[in-house]
Every structure is written in C-alpha cells, then in structure tokens.
Amino acid sequence: METYIPVITKASCRKIRLSEVLYIEQQQRRLAIVTEDRTFLCYEKIDNIEKFLDDRFFHPLKKLFVNIEKIISVENQCITFENNVMIHIGRSSFIKTKQVYCTYLKGMYDDSQNQKKSDA
C-alpha cells in the first residue's frame, strides 16, 4: 500500500507519495518536500511530518530527512540523488550517512544473492 505525506497550504491541499520524495528539509519556518519533479513548500515543522515517514527515510541532520532508496552516491561529504540533485553535509553527518547507505546497499546485494539461490 502506497503511503503519502499531506501538504496543506493556503493555495492548495495535496498528498505526495513517499516513493517520489527525494528529501525533506526544514528551511526556517517553511518545509521543503523535494520530489523528482518539483519542490513543495509549506509552513510546517519537520517533526510533524516525521510520523508519516517509513523505514526508507534517514535523518542525517536535525532538519533533514533523506530517502535512502533515491540516493545514487554518498561521497566527498555530498549526497547525490537519482536526478543529480546534491546536498552537502558536514563530516560527522557524512560518516553516519555513509554507514547507513552502505548497510542499505549490502542488504540489496544480500537480497539479490538469496533470490539467485532460490531461483536455482
């Protein structure tokens, strides 16, 4: 079942699929929900959105959640997403993010190996 984040502004109300979200970032009083195609801005606290997120979202910084499934690389203190959007992060956050992403990739590798064994 697909899950969503509700976004309510003065101009519109909508729901955004979690599977489309690259990252969510608090920018002062506004929240930026960045998808593959566009950025949605609303006046909301990131803590209020956290309850809608699932295991694919990681919290490397106090005001940032990233979708691990949408990352293509973590290097040189940058997170690069599928659409080549890059976020620069500090050294300690980079180390933590790299560890989580490596664990995610190892899990994907292990799953593919188990799938090959079961197909044989």
C-alpha positions in Angstrom: 0.0 0.0 0.0 1.4 3.4 -1.0 1.8 6.0 1.8 1.6 9.7 1.5 2.6 13.0 3.1 -0.3 15.5 3.3 0.7 19.0 2.2 -1.7 21.8 3.1 -1.1 25.4 2.0 -3.3 28.5 1.5 -3.4 27.8 -2.2 -3.9 24.0 -2.3 -4.1 20.7 -0.5 -2.4 17.6 -1.9 -0.9 14.3 -0.9 2.7 13.4 -2.0 3.7 9.7 -2.5 6.6 8.8 -0.2 8.1 6.8 -3.1 8.5 10.1 -5.0 10.2 12.1 -2.3 14.0 12.6 -2.5 14.4 14.5 0.7 12.6 16.7 3.2 14.3 19.8 4.6 13.3 22.4 7.1 14.2 25.9 5.8 13.5 28.3 8.6 9.7 28.2 9.1 9.0 26.5 5.8 9.3 22.8 4.9 10.6 21.8 1.5 9.5 18.4 0.3 11.7 17.7 -2.8 10.5 15.1 -5.3 12.0 14.0 -8.6 10.0 16.7 -10.5 9.4 19.6 -8.1 9.7 21.1 -4.7 6.7 21.6 -2.5 6.9 24.3 0.2 4.6 24.6 3.2 4.6 26.2 6.6 5.1 23.1 8.8 7.6 21.7 11.2 9.6 18.7 10.2 8.7 16.9 13.5 5.0 16.9 12.4 5.9 15.2 9.1 8.1 12.6 10.7 5.1 10.4 11.7 4.2 9.9 8.0 7.7 8.6 7.1 8.8 4.9 7.0 12.0 2.9 7.1 13.4 4.2 3.8 13.8 7.7 5.4 17.0 8.5 7.3 17.6 11.6 9.5 21.3 12.7 8.9 20.7 16.2 10.2 18.3 17.8 12.6 16.4 19.5 9.8 16.8 16.9 7.1 15.3 13.5 6.1 16.6 11.7 3.0 15.0 8.8 1.1 17.8 6.1 1.1 16.2 4.4 -1.9 16.7 7.6 -4.0 20.4 8.1 -3.3 22.8 7.1 -6.0 26.0 8.0 -4.2 27.4 9.3 -0.9 30.9 10.7 -1.3 33.0 13.8 -0.6 30.6 14.9 2.1 27.7 15.0 -0.5 24.6 13.0 -1.0 23.7 12.7 -4.7 20.1 11.7 -5.7 18.7 10.0 -8.8 18.0 13.3 -10.5 21.6 14.5 -9.8 20.5 16.9 -7.0 23.3 17.1 -4.5 23.2 18.0 -0.7 26.4 18.9 1.1 26.6 17.7 4.7 29.1 18.0 7.5 31.8 15.4 8.2 30.1 13.7 11.1 26.8 13.5 9.3 28.6 12.3 6.2 30.2 9.4 8.1 26.9 8.4 9.7 25.0 8.7 6.3 27.7 6.7 4.5 27.4 3.9 7.1 23.6 3.7 6.7 23.8 3.8 2.9 26.5 1.1 2.8 24.3 -1.1 5.1 21.3 -0.5 2.7 23.4 -1.4 -0.3 24.7 -4.6 1.4 21.1 -5.5 2.1 20.2 -5.1 -1.5 23.2 -7.3 -2.5 22.3 -10.0 0.0 18.7 -10.0 -1.2 19.8 -10.4 -4.8 22.1 -13.3 -3.8 19.3 -15.0 -1.9 17.0 -14.5 -4.9 19.5 -16.2 -7.2 19.9 -19.1 -4.9 16.1 -19.6 -4.7 15.8 -19.4 -8.5 18.4 -22.1 -8.9 
